[in-house]
């Protein structure tokens, strides 16, 4: 699902807020004219940046803050192109180590058997989920926590087969499985 809430002239952006003229970005806030950026905030004219804040006209940067006209920076330290990509591979490998048997997932931690999930934690056998926590057997859920066998939910918690429960009811129901 492509979310365009409060975005202007953005194309193929997912889970972005208050962005303008961005393309193919994920989970960015208040960015403008950015391309292929992920988890960036208040960035302008950046390309292929990850986890950056207040950067302008940067390209291929990771975890940087308040940089301008930079390329191949990692946590605000300048690297050569090959050094930068070596560091990036190590970061992605450490992310993959905590996502067991996941396929095409990005920034997932302690997940298992998931596919095409983004920024999930503690999920199992989920597909196309974004920013979910402790969900199992879910499909196309966004910003959910403690959901089991659900499909297409957004901003929900303690759901079983798309039905809302209290926290106590939810955990009691899971114990019966």
C-alpha positions in Angstrom: 0.0 0.0 0.0 1.4 3.4 -1.0 0.6 6.0 1.7 0.5 9.6 0.5 -0.9 11.3 3.6 0.2 14.9 3.8 2.6 14.4 1.0 2.7 16.6 -2.1 3.9 15.5 -5.6 5.5 12.3 -4.2 5.6 9.1 -6.3 6.0 5.6 -5.0 6.7 6.6 -1.4 5.8 4.3 1.4 4.9 5.4 5.0 6.2 9.0 4.4 4.8 12.1 6.0 4.9 15.7 5.0 7.2 15.1 2.1 7.3 17.0 -1.2 8.5 15.9 -4.6 10.1 12.7 -3.3 10.4 9.5 -5.3 10.6 5.9 -4.0 11.3 6.9 -0.4 10.4 4.9 2.7 9.5 6.1 6.2 10.7 9.7 5.6 9.3 12.8 7.3 9.4 16.4 6.1 11.8 15.7 3.2 11.9 17.4 -0.2 13.2 16.4 -3.6 14.7 13.2 -2.2 15.1 9.9 -4.2 15.4 6.4 -2.8 15.9 7.5 0.8 14.9 5.5 3.9 14.2 6.7 7.4 15.3 10.3 6.7 13.9 13.4 8.4 14.2 17.0 7.2 16.4 16.2 4.3 16.5 18.0 1.0 17.7 16.9 -2.4 19.3 13.7 -1.1 19.7 10.4 -3.0 20.2 6.9 -1.6 20.5 8.1 2.0 19.5 6.0 5.0 18.7 7.1 8.6 19.8 10.7 7.9 18.6 13.9 9.6 18.8 17.5 8.2 21.0 16.7 5.3 21.1 18.8 2.1 22.2 17.6 -1.3 23.8 14.4 0.0 24.1 11.1 -1.8 25.0 7.6 -0.5 25.1 8.6 3.2 24.1 6.5 6.3 23.3 7.7 9.8 24.4 11.3 9.1 23.2 14.6 10.6 23.3 18.1 9.3 25.6 17.4 6.3 25.6 19.4 3.1 26.9 18.4 -0.3 28.5 15.2 0.9 28.8 11.7 -0.5 29.9 8.3 1.0 29.6 9.4 4.6 28.8 7.0 7.4 27.7 8.5 10.8 29.1 11.9 9.6 32.6 10.4 8.8 33.8 10.7 5.2 34.9 7.4 3.5 36.0 6.4 0.0 33.3 4.8 -2.1 34.6 1.3 -1.5 35.0 1.8 2.2 31.4 3.2 2.5 29.9 0.2 0.7 31.9 -2.2 2.8 30.5 -0.6 5.9 27.0 -0.6 4.5 27.2 -4.4 3.6 28.3 -5.1 7.3 25.3 -3.1 8.6 22.9 -5.0 6.3 24.5 -8.3 7.2 24.0 -7.6 10.9 20.4 -6.8 10.2 20.0 -10.0 8.3 21.5 -12.1 11.1 18.6 -11.1 13.4 16.0 -11.8 10.7 15.9 -15.6 10.4 14.9 -17.0 7.0 13.3 -13.7 6.0 13.1 -12.8 2.3 13.4 -9.3 1.0 12.9 -7.7 4.4 14.5 -4.3 5.4 15.4 -3.2 8.9 13.7 -6.1 10.6 14.9 -7.4 13.9 14.3 -10.8 15.7 11.8 -11.8 13.0 11.4 -15.2 11.4 10.0 -16.6 8.1 8.8 -13.1 7.0 8.8 -11.8 3.4 8.9 -8.2 2.1 8.5 -6.7 5.6 10.0 -3.3 6.6 10.9 -2.1 10.1 9.3 -5.0 11.9 10.4 -6.4 15.3 9.6 -9.8 16.8 7.3 -10.9 13.9 6.8 -14.4 12.6 5.6 -15.6 9.2 4.3 -12.1 8.1 4.1 -10.8 4.5 4.2 -7.2 3.3 4.0 -5.7 6.8 5.5 -2.4 7.8 6.5 -1.2 11.3 4.8 -4.1 13.1 5.8 -5.5 16.5 5.2 -9.0 17.8 2.8 -10.0 15.0 2.4 -13.5 13.6 0.9 -14.9 10.4 -0.2 -11.4 9.3 -0.4 -10.0 5.7 -0.4 -6.3 4.6 -0.5 -4.9 8.1 0.9 -1.4 8.9 1.9 0.0 12.3 0.4 -2.9 14.2 1.4 -4.7 17.4 0.4 -8.0 19.0 -1.7 -9.2 16.1 -2.3 -12.8 15.1 -3.5 -14.1 11.7 -4.7 -10.6 10.5 -4.9 -9.1 7.1 -4.8 -5.4 6.0 -4.9 -3.8 9.4 -3.5 -0.4 10.2 -2.6 1.1 13.6 -4.2 -1.8 15.5 -3.1 -3.8 18.5 -4.3 -7.0 20.2 -6.2 -8.3 17.2 -6.9 -11.9 16.4 -8.2 -12.7 12.9 -8.9 -9.0 12.4 -11.1 -8.8 15.6 -10.1 -6.3 18.3 -9.6 -7.6 21.8 -8.4 -6.1 25.1 -4.8 -6.9 26.0 -6.0 -9.5 28.6 -8.4 -11.2 26.2 -5.8 -11.3 23.4 -3.2 -13.1 25.5 -5.8 -15.5 27.0 -7.0 -16.3 23.5 -3.4 -17.1 22.4 -2.9 -19.5 25.3 -5.8 -21.6 24.0 -4.0 -22.2 20.7 
